[in-house]
């Protein structure tokens, strides 16, 4: 027994050939994988060539302009160029943080984004659930078309429609109020009404288009789940709550993460068209300030610093909401 034990416990040193066998196999496997990848590329070369277009677009229009971010830390002079301009460090950031309009711009941007997230985000979900529950295919298509059409209307036309209906003097609503003896309301010339009009018009314009992805997700739910819930005596509301909503919950979380990722980006086009001197205290946001001071007045370095500050906040919010969603709902972008 002792001899057997000694034979079992005794270990022989590996030979040089055995020591080199594993790396050689790994090298051979990696080279084989590369040959297989190259073979697939050659077979489907036309599909891989199509990837060059979006790749070039990202490199030229997304990553290329990042080179110019450094003007946020310089006193940029177009005649001297980016490299020839004087380095000033954080001077533009300090100027923005200490300005009298910093609090107003930040509050207007955050409040509009927050109200949009609270009111605009759930509406497409509710609309998709409503359309999904419609049994008549003809009526369902009619509702879809009616709700999709506003998305294709130009922003300029939308603001013109708001002027037509909500104008202080000749607006249709105010004409009706005056005819009934009520006092006219300055919907577009008052800071108190600006956010409500802006957000509600955005909901009307985009809810149909944003509901498409939810409708597609609802159509992918197994119909047997609805049949099983119906056999268990679940009402229509119960089926929506326990089958429909859990079925589209991952999509809701992903879209919520994307919305929070550009929380500070409201867009200046519509706000700029609706803005006037009477509602500017409530309508002046970071994007409109960047446009008026950077593009129209040529203060490039200062507005580049403000835009970089805005982007850093968006990036931080995206990281935080993605991590929170991954821990709580086990669904995230990465």
TABEL-V474078 format. One line per field, one symbol per residue. psi: psi as a letter, one per 30 degrees, with the letter a starting at -180 (. if undefined). Layout:
psi = ???
This chain:
psi = eeeeeeeefkkkkkleeeffeeeeeeeeeeeeeeeeeeeeeeeheeeeeffeeeeeeeeefeeeffefffffglikjeeflefflkkgbgeeeeeefflfgeeeeeeeeeeeeeeeeeeeefeeeeeeeeeefkejeeeeeeeeeefeeffgkleeeeeeeeeeegkeegkeeeeeeeegglkkkiefgkfefeeeeeeeeeeeefeeeffeeeeeeeffkkffeeeeeeffgkleeeeeefeeefegeeeeeeeeeeeffhefjekfeeeeefklffgffffjleeeeeeeeeeefgieeefeeeeeeeeeeeeeeeeeeeeeeeeefhkle.
